[in-house]
Amino acid sequence: MDASAHRFISHFPAAQGAKLARQVRPVRFPHKAVIFAEDSISDCIYLVLTGRVALTKKTPGGAPQLIAYKGPDDYFGELGVLDGSTRSTAAIADGPVQLGRISQQAFLRLLSESPWHTVLRLFSHLSENLRATNARYVTEVVRKEKITLIGEMANTMIHDFRGPFTTIQLVTELLAQRDPHPKTQELCATILRQVTRLGGMIEEVLEFARGETRLRLRPIPLQEVFRQLAEDNAAVMTRSGVRLAIRPSRLTLMLDPDRFSRVLQNLVTNAHDALVARKRGRITVSARRVAGQCVLSISDNGPGIPREIRSTLFEPFVSHGKTGGTGLGLAVARSIVEAHRGAIDFRSSAKGTTFLIHLPLVP
């Protein structure tokens, strides 16, 4: 985004806006970089040009509370610059971001040269911005309470399901021992794998609610993960008529295979749900080496992700057109990918959606 076209600059008349735009200094921050800390000096205003910034505030318990996200065309840091107070929140890059920095001195000097009606209009816009931030903060508090409740439910489910899971495993293993027929062995292995998968899914929700992701990493040929993905989805795809194409790969990654397999399964399931009512639905899974990294691609030829949820797709409880589910799937998937020191993003249009996962290769 060109800084001169930013919403904050548009609050000023053309001549003053052009003058202010010349004072904007572009700065970049990598993922999770601290742009400023809470209680630090308010020395500038930031305009978000690309990417997203998380504003957080300390809680009595010490853990940061998410206040709001600021995306392209948003701005932050203006209140401390105006009233001379320290920063009321911390600002952290949520992914790579490009910002425009306007120094306090340059901004206040321009403001002092502005007519009263320009100043009044600016403060009106700042009030609207503050109300919007407060509304997002309330939304985040409610969301956090929901996550806590789901975590408590997941903990109860793990406790209550442990007995039935153990019984299913023991009976299945006993059946496999008594009947050596290849088909019986295959079916028993499928039952055991799905029971393990179900338990793992509940564990992941519990860890997500706690804000942690524990991995058991080891070098895994990606082709093994792909083979299991194909097996787990063969029956579903056959029934629905959706074609799942998984391209071979010779890459090896440091993975928790169970956790990462569930990330891929979540993406494939979402794509399948979007395609099941369409003719000639197709899902393609592939991987390639790019600049010393592995880039996995999960693509479909579905209707695309609705624009109204694209900016918040990886946040908890975001879904569209589904009658079931918790809305946590992609939020949990992102936490698992990031725990693998990777990143996940997507591209979407009316011709389909592609999710891209970037992961480090085994040295």
N, C-alpha and C positions, 0 to 999 in steps of 0.2 A: 504493500500500500504506500502511495505517495503521501508524505506527511502533510502536504498542503491541502489534501482532500480529506483529512481526518476530521471527525465530528467536532473535536474540541476547537480546532482552528475555525470551523464554520460558525462558531458562536460570535466571532468578531466581524465587523465590516470588512469588505474586500481588502482595502489598503492596509488596515491593521493586521488582518489575518495573514496577508503576504509577508508583512514585516515579522510577525511571530513565527511563521513557517521557516524563515531564514535562521531563526535562533534554535531550531530543532537539531539536535545532534544524535545521529543514529548509534545505537549500542545493541550488541547481541549478548545473549546469555544462554548457556547450555542447559539441558534438562536438570532440574533440581537445584540450580544455582540460586543463592540468596541475593536478591536484588537490593533489598534493604531489610534490616532487622527491626523488630518492634522496639520502640523507645529511642531509635537513632535520630539524628538531626534531619529535619525536613528541609532539604536544600534544593529540591527540584520536583517537577511534575513529569510523569511518564505517560506517553501515548503508546498504546499497543498497536503495532503495525501488522505483525504476523505472530501466530502462536497464541498461547494462553498463559495467564499468570494467576496463581492462587494467593489470595489474601488470607492470612491466618492470625489468630490471636491466642496468647497464652491463657490456659485455664488454671484454676487453683491446684489441680492435680499435676500440672506440669506439661501435659500433652497439648499440642496445638489444636485449636478448634478452627475448622475451615469457616471463613466468613463468606467469601464469594469468589467466583472466578471472573477474570477480566479478559475478554477476547478482543479480536480486531475491531477497531473503531471505538474501543473503550479507553478510559484514562483513569489514573489513580495517583494519589499523593498530593492532590490539590489542596485538601483542607489544612494540612500542616503548613504548607507554603503560605496560605492566606492568613492563618491566625498565629503563626510562629511557634506552634506546639511541636513536640516530637512525634515520631510516627506512631500511630495508634495500632497498627498491625505490622506484621512482617509480609513481605512480598517474595514469592518463590516461583521460579520458572517451572511451569508444568509442561515439559517438552521444550525443545529449542524455541526461543522467542527473539523477535526483533522489536526493539522499542525506540521511541523518539524521546530524547531527554531535553526538557526546557528548564534552564536554571532558574532558581528563585529570583535572583537579581534581575534577569532579563524580563521575566514575567511581570514582576511588580512594577518595573519601570514602564512597561507598555501599558499596564493597567492604570497607572497614575496619569498617563497621557490620554486616556480614553474619556469620551464624554459620559455623563451620568447614565444615559439610557443604555449605553453599551454595557456598563458595569452592572446595571440592574438586570439586563437580559442574561448576562453571564451568571449572576448569582441565582437567577431563576432556574437555569439549566443545571447548575451545581446542586441545587436542592432536589431537582428531579433525579439526578444521578445518585444522590445520597439515599433517597427513598427507594430507588431500585436496588441499591446495595443492601439496604435493610431488609427488603422483601426476600432477596436471595439468601440472606443470613438466616431468616426464619425458616426458609425452605431447607437449608442445610441442617439446622437443628432438628427439624422433624425427621429428616432423612437419617440422621445419626441415631435418633431414638428408634426408628424402624430397624436399622441394622443391629442395634443392641438387642432388640426383641427377637429378631431372627437368629442371632447368635445364641440366645438363651434357648430358643426352640431347637436349634441344631444340637446343642449340648444334651438336651433331654432326649432327642431322637437317637443320638449315638448310644446313650445309656440304655434306652428301651429296645433298640434294634440289635444290640450285641448278642442277646440270647437267640433270637430267630436266625441271625446271620450265622452264628456258630452251628446251629442245628442244620441249616441248609448245607453248609460246607461239609459237615461230617457225613450227612446222608449221601451227598453227591460223591464224596471221596469213596465211601463204602460201595456205592453202585459201580463206580469206575473199577474198583478192585475185583468185583464179582463178575463183571461182564467185559471181557477183553475185546469185544467187537469194535472195529475202528469207528463206526458211526456213534456207538455209545460213548466211546472215549472223547470223540469230538464234541458231542452234546454236553457231556459233563464238564469238559474244559471251558465251554462257553458259559455254563451256569456259574462256575467258580469265578471266571473272569468278570462277569457282570455283577456278582455279589460284591467282589472287591471294588469294582468301579463305583457302585452305589455308596459303599462305605466311604470311599475316597471323596466323593462329591459332597457328602455331608461334612466331612472333615474340612474340606476347602471352604465351605460357607462359614464354619465355625472360626477358622483361622482368619478369614476375611473380616469377620465381625471384630476380631481381636486386633486387626491391623497388622497381621504377620503372615508370612508364607514360608514354611519350612520345606526345603528340598533335599532330596537324596540324589546328588548329581553323579553321573558317570558317563564315560564316552559311549555314545550310542550311534550306530549307523542309522541315518535317517530313514533308510529303506525299511528297517524293521518297524519303525513307527508307521510308515505308510502301509506296509503289509497288514498290520493289525487294524488300521483304519478301514482298509478295504473289506476285510473279513467282517468287522462289526457292522458295516452298513450294507452288505450285499443283499440281505433279505429285504430290508426296508426299501432300498432303491428298486429292486425287482418288482415289489408290489406297487410302488407309486409310478414307475415308468421313468423316473428321473435318472439320468446317466451320470455316474460318478467316474471321472477319469483322473487317475493318479499317475503322474509321470515318474519314471524311475529316477533315483538319485544316488550318487556315490559319496555324498557328503557325510561327515561325522560331526556330531555336536555333543557338548556337555549338557546332558538333560536329566531331569527326573522324568523317566519315560511315562510313568502313570499320569503325573500331573500334566505333562505337555500333551499327551494323547487326548486328555479331556479338553484341552484348549482347542485342538483341531476338531474334536468331535462336536464341540459347541458351535463352532463356525460352520461346519458341514450341516449340522441339524438346522441351524437358522436359515442357511441357504435352501435346504430341502423344503422347509416350511413355506418359504417364499415362492417355491417353484411347483409345489405339489398340484396346484390347480391349473398350471400352464402346460401347453403341449411342447414337446421337445426340450424339456428342462435339462440343463447341463451344469454340472459342478466340476471344476478342474482344480486339482491340487498339484503344485509343482514347487521346485526349489532350485535356486541357482546361486553361484558364488558371485558376489559383487564387492569389490574393494576390500577383500579380506573378511567379508561377512557372508552369512547365509541369509538369503531373502526368500522366505516362503510366501507363496501366493495361493490364496483360496478364492477362486472366482466363480461367479454364477451369471447366468443370462436372465435373471429375474427382473422385476419392475423397479429395482433400486430402493434405497433407504429414503423414507420421507424427509424432506428438507427440514421439517420442524423439529426433528430429533437428532439431526446429524451432529450439531455442536455439542450435544450432551450424551452421545451414544454410549460412551464407556462409563458413565456415571450410574450409580445404583438406582434401581427401580425405573429405568427408562426402557420402554417397550412400545410397540405400535401394532395394533391389529391382532394381538394374541389373546386367547381366552384362558391360557394357563401360564404357569411359570412365576418366578419371583421377580424377574427383571434384574437379576444379579449376574446372569451368565457372562456378559461381556465385561462387567466390572471385575469379576473374579478372574476372567481370562487375562485381562490387562495386568492384574497384580501378579499372576504367575509368570507372564512373559517378562515383566520388569524384574522379578526375582531371579530370572535366568540372565540378567544383565542385557535384556533386549528391549525392543520397542514394537508397538503395534499401531497400525493406522489403516485407513481405508480410503478408497475412491468409489464414488457411486454416481450413477446416472440412470436415465430411463432404460438404458440397454443392459444394466446389470451392476453388480457390486464386486469389488475386489478388496480383500483384506490382505495386508502386507505385514509380515512379521520379520523383523531384523534380529538376528542372533549371532553371537560370536562363534567362529569355527574352532574346532579343537586344534591347538597349535601343532 
